[in-house]
Every structure is written in C-alpha cells, then in structure tokens.
Amino acid sequence: MRKFFKLPTDAEKYAAGLRAKYREGRRGGVVPHELAIMAATAAEMLEPHGVTILEAARAFVARISETGSAETFADRYGRMLVENEGRWSDRYKLDMDRLPRWVGQAFMKTRLCDITPGVIEAALRAHGAQAQSTLDTRARYVSAAVNYRTKHRRKARIEMMTARQCGQMLRACESPAERRAVALLLFAGIRPSAEDGEISRLDWGAVGESEIYMSREVSKVGDRHVPVTPRLRRLLRGHPAEGPVVPANWRRVYKRLRAAVEGMAGKQDITRHTFASHYLAAYGEAATKQAIGHTAGSSTLFRHYRAAVTEAAGKRFFSEAGAVS
C-alpha cells in the first residue's frame, strides 16, 4: 500500500518510525502491495466463519505437518497396498482394489493436505456413489487410506507352498482349463481372487509366447509384463487365442482345488507368495518386482522372500523339467 506526504519532512519522520520498528523486531508496519490485497481477500472469505487469517494459517500448517505436504493420495494408497500385501482378508482387499475407481484419477493425484471430508464426498458422488449408505461405506475406506500410517510390525513369516503342495493342486485339476489357470497362479504370480482378482480379468489374448501383458485394467497397480518361464510355457500349451483364462464357476473350482491341498486353509495369496519367493531366488529382486508389480517400497517383503528359497530351488521350480508337475 502506497502512502503520500505533503512535505519531505513528513515522509522522513514516517520512515524513521518504520526503521525504529524494524530494529525492535516489529516488521509488520509495511507489507508488499500484492500481499496486502491477498490478506484483505482472505480476511473477507474467513469473516463469515469467525476465523482470523492467523488462525486459518495455523490450522493449515498443522494439517500439512500431520499429513505430509508432498505426498499424494496415490502415493499413500500405493504404500498401504505394498505394506499390507497378504495381510488383508479377500473381502477387504477386494474393496481396497476398487478404491481408485470409486474416487477417480483426479482425486488420486490430490495432495493429502488438501483432502477433507467434503472433497472425499464430492469425488465419490462424481464417480457413481449416490445412496448415503454407499457414500458412508466408501468414505470409510478412503479415510482409512488417507489416515494410514506405517506400522512397525514384527517380521511375518511368508507362507508359501511346498513342491508337494503345488503338485497336489495341479493333480487335482479336472480339465486342461483348470490346469492352465493353476499354472498362471503358481508360475506367473497372478492374483487368484475369484471375485475381482487378476485371474478373473485376464484374457488369453494377453498371454504371449514369451510374456504375459498385465494391463492397468487387469492389475490395477500399473502395467507390467510377466515372463513366461519354460515350465509355464509347457503347462499353457494349447491354450485358446482369446477369451477368459479362468474356467466356468472359478470360485467353486478354486475352492475345490485349495481343499485338495494339505495345509492351505486360511492362507491368503499363498500361490502368489510361492511364485515371488522362487522367482526372487532364481532371477533377482529387480526382475521380481517387475513381474509381480511391486514398487521400491516393497523391500521388507523381499527380505522375507529372500530367505525362503535357494537359487538352485528357484531355477528348478521354473525349469521345464521341474518336478512339480
């Protein structure tokens, strides 16, 4: 804000007063013109709510400190998925996998410090949630991700199938279609859920001679390419050129196949962990992360996998002459 004076002495007197305030540590006497306009506008916006500019600034800084200023919702959501791999129930994992569709890509890119209950509700409504019960349910899942904090747990033992168990599952298959689906679970690490897992969305058109293309629509965590190892190539021989990779009634079929394997009850994602453990030992960390769609933040899980299988056992698991089938 500019000031005008009748006499030079008046201006000098005013300037001397400002210099005295500056020396005393009081620098609020003069602010840049643009800042003054912004402050006046902010004060006008806050007045109906009975909040001062200073109070609003303090609240915003506190929110940034609590949530992190740079982390987006997608960042935290991705970290939450990685850190809870294999810990959630199938039902909860299914709903969490749907979350990006519930809120949309714009919301996924939103900084955590800018997310409020109103922002969450607006995103959910814009992407199909209208009934209040649906809004409330989905908002709880979104809020769980927004407020997620890394938990320092004791290292969990990764459960994986033995060669004998893998053989039991393959031998329990009653058709070539069932056998090919099981091969994708064990030797490609495809997520197995019958409701909304990758196996239920994958089409034979994406399965090539040397790799399987897992699109974002199939994997939900970004595109990835899963190499087709010699044993998997043999087990998939003669598969259709297109169409769903799962046979009819996959939920019932997978339940029967699991029941045929001793010791599989209650173990989530055990086929995927079996693949990851052996693939890591055989081909290394970078290749395994690419194959199963994990980010760099998944190093804790890899520490468990690394101790699970020897390099020789890993290579034998994927070789054409392997003893599993």
URVENDA-V506992 format. One line per field, one symbol per residue. ss: DSSP state (2 for helix, 1 for strand, 0 for the rest). psi: psi as a letter, one per 40 degrees, with the letter a starting at -180 (. if undefined). burial: b if it has 16 or more other ideal C-beta (glycine too) atoms within 10 Angstrom, else e. A space follows every 10 residues. Layout:
# URVENDA-V506992
ss = ???
psi = ???
burial = ???
This chain:
# URVENDA-V506992
ss = 0000000222 2222222222 2220000000 0022222222 2222222000 0022222222 2222222000 0122222222 2220000002 2222222222 2220222200 1222002222 2222220000 0222222222 2222220000 0000000000 0022222222 2000022222 2222222200 0000000222 2012221000 1111022220 0001111002 2222220000 0001000002 2222222220 0000000002 2222222222 2220222222 2200022222 2222220000 2222222200 00000
psi = hiiiididdd dddddddddd dddeeheedh iidddddddd ddddddddef hidddddddd dddddddhdd hidddddddd ddeehediid dddddddedd dddiddddeh ideehidddd dddddefehd iddddddddd ddddddehih hgiihihhhi iidddddddd deheiddddd ddddddeefh hehddfidde ehiddehade ihhhidddde fiiihhihid dddddeheii diiieiiifd ddddddddde hheehehhfd dddddddddd ddeidddddd defiideedd ddddddedii dddddddeid eied.
burial = eeeeeeeeee eeeeeeeeee eeeeeeeeee eeeeeeeeee eeeeeeeeee eeeeeeeeee eeeeeebeee ebbbbbbbbb bbbebbebee eebebbbebb ebbeeebbeb ebbebeeebb bebbeebebe eeeeeeebbe bbeebbebee eeeeeeebbb bebebbebbb ebbeeebbbb bbbbbbbbbb bbbbebbbbb bbeeebbeee ebbbeeebbb beebebbbbe bbebbbeebe eeebbbbeeb eebbeebbee beebeeebbb bbbbbbbbbb bbbebeebbe bbbbeeebee bbebbeebbe eeebbbbbee ebebb
